[in-house]
Amino acid sequence: MKIVAAPDSFKGALRSPEVAAALAKGWKSVRANDEIVVIPLADGGEGTAEALRLATGGESVTVAAHDALMRPISSEYSVLGDGETVVMEMATAAGIELIGRDELDPLAATTYGAGEVLLSALKRGARKVVIGIGGSATVDGGAGFLQALGVKYFDAEDKLIPAGIGGGDLQRIRRIDASALADVVRSVLVVACDVTNPLLGEHGTVAVFGPQKGVTAELKPVMENNIRHWAGIVMRSGLAECCDAPGDGAAGGLGFALRSVLKAEIRSGAGLVLDLSGFDEAVRGAALVVTGEGCSDEQTVYGKLCAVVAERAEAANVPTVLCAGALRGDTAALEKRFAGVFSIAAGPGPLDEAIAATRTNLRRAGANLARLASAFSGKKG
């Protein structure tokens, strides 16, 4: 029997490779002769590069860069098994998790370091680059990212604005020189993004995502005006035609810079990851797909990774079972989408204890699913 273990991460507990390994180990403890295909997944956010590297037999590359506050750090990206496709996460350089809560500074925070990571991949010869843009600490409209690629900004006195431009400096820009981009960005860029917010307005990047990055109520109009100025000057420079496309507001406006200036293709993170991981090929001939996530509720069925896994598997006539760290609310929608819905929790208890027991609980879930397979097939593996 062929089984595909294709889970998301259990955030706060285990990364998706560890989740998949635990499920597979539990299954194998009961049905040792079954074929278990392990495909750790992600939704385009944190863990995407690692999951795809492991799924395709690729390698990790470490690169010197800067964090959102322009402090030197080591970042990384993954080269997939084809040797030509690179997957990077902007959060490994400009991510909010890399700085302390008391350090949040939307005026200074920059995506410059994430641009450095892309530049390194391009110089290495990447033919296709997939960029996950979740988890940013920035509201710079992607200006810092472009600056790392060679774009130059000049102020009212026609003086060059130094590297590491942040959200507070956007208003200073009066002229843009993007001539160096033609010599740098020759690869196909694809952005993994499930955020559909525009750049500006009540649903834009400042209004919706600014507060979690340190934008106070007093600072909101300042940042909104700065982003509006940035978008306007980019369009007047002929680098963009609009700033209201879905996803332009992602990652503090980095989505706008990638789509409009770098002509990147914006794609759903979950579907993109499944394509790159070879999921459709792996699921052929399988008897069952086992997926999972830390917490599942009705929202899971609306385009989240586990639901996309089930949809793809159903197209190949393979049922999918969902194993969640916890089930929340009415599970009717989940039960309609998946062949089986299970919580791995051993029982009620404190959250920290449940998180600590995640690996053990996943192994037990894998073993119990294998026992069910034996019961229905009438034979042991």
N, C-alpha and C positions, 0 to 999 in steps of 0.2 A: 504494500500500500504506500502511495506517495502522499505526503503531507507537506503543505507549505506554511511555514511560520513567518508571518509578515506583519509585525506589530509596529506601532508608533512607540515613542518613549513614554515612560511613566514619570512625568515631570516631578522633580523633587525626590525621586527614588532611584530609578535606573534608566540608563540610555537604551535606545531601541536594540542595539546589538546584544546587550545584556538580557533584555526582556526575551528576545528571540531565542537566545541560548538556553535560558532557564526553561522556557516552554518545551524546547526540543529535548533537553535533558530529562524532563519529567516524562515526556512521551516515550523516549527510548528506554526508560527504566521498566516500562511495561511491555513495549513492542519493539524489541531490539533490532529486528530485521526490517522494519519499515524504513523507507527513504524519507528523510526529513530535509527539505530545502529551506534554508534559513535566509530570509530577505529582510534585514532590518530597514525600517523606513522612517521618514520624517515628512513634515508638511511644507518644507521650504524654509523653515525657521531654524532654530538651534538644533544641531545634530545632523543636519542634512548632508553636509560634506562628508562627515564620518560614515554615515549610513550608506551613502552611495559608493564611497571608497571600498568599504567592506563587501558590499553587494557585487561589485564589479572586479574585485581583485586589483584595486589601484594602489596608489601610494600617497603619503602625506608629505608636503613640502613646507618647511619652516622659513619664514621671511621676517626681516626686521621692518618694523613699522612704528606708528604712533597711535596712542589711544585718543579718545575724543578730546582730551585736554592737552594733546600734543606731547605726552610723555612717552619716551621710547619703550616699546614692548616687542615681544616676539609673537607674531601671528602665524597663521598657516592656511593652506588651502589643499584640496585634494585633486590629484590627477587620476582620472578614472582608468579602468582597464584598457580602454582603447588607445591610451597614450596621448590623445589629442584633446579630450574634453576636461576642462577644469571646473570644479565646483568650489565656490568660496562663499563665506558668510560675512557680510559686512560687520556683524556683531563681534567677530573675532578681533576687530581693530577698534571700531567706533561704537561698541556695544555698551548698553547701560549697566550690564553686570560687571564691567571692568572698572567701574568707578563707584565710590561710596555714595550712599544716599545724601550725605552732607556735602558732597562735592558737585552735585548736579548744577550745571551752569549753562543754560541754553544760549546765553549770549556768546560764550566762548567755545562751546562744544562744536567740533568739526568732523566731517567725514573724510578728512584728508588721509588719515591712516588707511581707511578702506580703499581709497584710490591707489595708495602705495601697494597694497596687496594685489590689486588688479594689474597694475603696471608690472609687477614682478612676474605674474603669470603670463602676460603678453610677451615680455622679453624672453621668457623661457620657450616661447613658440606655440602657445595654446591656440588651437584653431576655433574652439568654441568654449565660451565661458558662461557658466550658469551662476548667477548671483542671488543668494538668499538675502533679503533685506529686512528681516524682522529683528526686533530687539535693539533698536538704535537709541543712543543718548542725545541725539542731535536734532536741531531745527535749522539747518543751514541751507535747505533747498538743494543739497547736493553740490554746492559751490566748492566746498573743500575737496570733495571727491574729484571734480574736474580739474581743480588746481594741481592736484598730485599728478595728473596726466599731462600737464603742461599748459593748461589754460591760464592766462595771465589777466589780472584785474588791475585797473588803474583808478585812482581817486580823482577828485575835482581839480587837483593840481597836476594831474597826469603822472603821479608817482605810483610806482608798483606797490600793490598791497602784499605784505609778506605772506609766506606759506602758512597754512593752518587757519584760513579764514573761518570765522564762526558766524552764528546767526546774528550777533550784534553788529557785525561789520558789513552786512549786506547793503545797508543804506549808503555806505561810502563809495560803492562801485559806480563809476561813471562810464567806463569803457572796458570792453572785453576783447582780448586777442586770443582766439581759439585756433590759430593757424597750425599749432603743433599737433593738434588732434589727428589730422589726416595721416601723420607719420606714425602714430602710436596705435590707434584703435583700428585694426584691420580684421579682427576676429568677429565672429557672430556672437552677440551678447544676448542672453536670455535671462529674464528676471523672474524668479520664483516669488510670487506675491499674491496673497488672497485678500489684501486690503483694497477696497474699491473707492476710498475717499478721494475727492479732488484736492488740489493744492490749497485753494483759498476758500474763505467763507465759513459759515456756521458748521459745515461738515468737513472742513479742511484740516490740514495737519496741525495748525496751532490750536484751534478750538477743541479738537477731539483728542489729540495725542500730546499736546503741549504740557498739560498739568503733570503727567507722570514723568516728565523730563525736567521739571522745575520751573515751568512757566506759571507765574502767579497771575492773579486776576489783574493786578496793576500792569504786569508785563505783557499781557495778551495783545492789547492794541499795538504796542511797540513791535512785537514780533510779527504780527499780522502785516503791518505796514512794511516791515523789512522784507518779508517774503514776497509781498506784492511788488515792491520795487525791484527785487531780484528777478521775478518772473517777467516783469515789463522790460527790463533791460536785455534779458536773454532773447525775448521775442523781437525787440527793436534791432538787435544785432543779427537777426536772421537765423538764429540757432534753433528756434522753436516757433510753431504756428499757434499753439494754444497751451493753456495750463489747467484745463478742466477735465482732462481725460481720467477715467477711473484708474486709481492706483497712483496718480501723481502725488498724492499726499502721503504715501507710504514712507516710512523711515525719515520723517522730518522733511519731506520734499525730495529725497533722493530719487524716488520713483519718477518725478518730473525730469530731473537731469538725465537719468538713464534712458527714458523713453524718448524725450524730445531732442536732446543734444547728441546722445550716443546711439540713437536709433535702435535701442534694445527692444526685443519682443517681450511683452508682459504675459506671463502664463500662470495659471493656477498652480500653486506649489505642490499639492497632493498629486495631481495628474502628471505633472512634469517628473516628479520623483519616481512614480511608478513606471513611466516610460524609460527613464534612464537606468532603472534597476533591473530591467528585463523581466518584470513581473508577468506580463502576458505570456511570454514564452515559458516561464517557470511553472505557471499554473496549468498548462496543458497536461492532461493525463492524471492530474491530482484527484484524490478522493475528497480532500477537505483543505480549506484554508483556515488558519487560526490567526486572528488579528487581535489587537488590544490597545488600550490607552489607560491613562491614570484614572480618569473619571468620565463616565458616559451618562448622557441624558438625552432628552429629545433633540437637542441641538446637534448631536453627533450625526444624525441622518442628513443634515443639510450641508453636504459638501465637505465634511471633515474627512480626514484621511481614512479612518476605518470604514466609513460608508463608501468611499471611492474604491477601496479594496474589494468590498462586497459586490459593488456594481461590476467591476472588471471580472471578478471571479464568476459571477452569475452569467456573464456573456460567454464564458467557457463551460457553462453548465456544471460549475463546481460550487458547492455550498460553503458558506463562511460562518464561523463561530466567533463571537466577540467575547473576550475575557477582559473585564475592566477591573481596575483597582477598587472602584466603587461605582454603584449605580445610584443615580439621583432622580427623584421624581417619578412620573409616570413612564413606564418602560414599554408601553404599547407600540410606539413608533419604532423602537429598537427591535422589538420582537417581530415586527412586520418586515424589517429590512434584513435581519440576520437569521440564519437557521437555528441559532442558539445564542442566548445571552446569559453570561455568568459573571458574578462578582467573585474575585479570588479571595476576598477577605474571609478569615476563619470565623469571624463573629464580630459583634460590637466591641469597641474599645477605642482608646486614644489614637489620634491620627499619627503621632510619632511612632507608636508601636506598630501600626499598620504599615507605615513606610519602611521601618526597619525589617519587617518580615516579608517584604515584597518578593524577593528572590525565592524564598521558601514557598510562599503561596503560589507563585507562578509554576514552580516545579510540580506542586501538588495538583494544580489545575491541569497541567499537561498530562500527568499520569492518569488523572480521572477521565480526561477525554479519550485517552488511549484505551482505558478499560471499557468505556462505552463503545468504542469502535470494535473491540473484541466481542462484546456482548451482541452487537448487531450483525457482525460478520460471522459469528459462530466459530471463530478460531483465533488463536493467539498469534502475535506477530513473530 
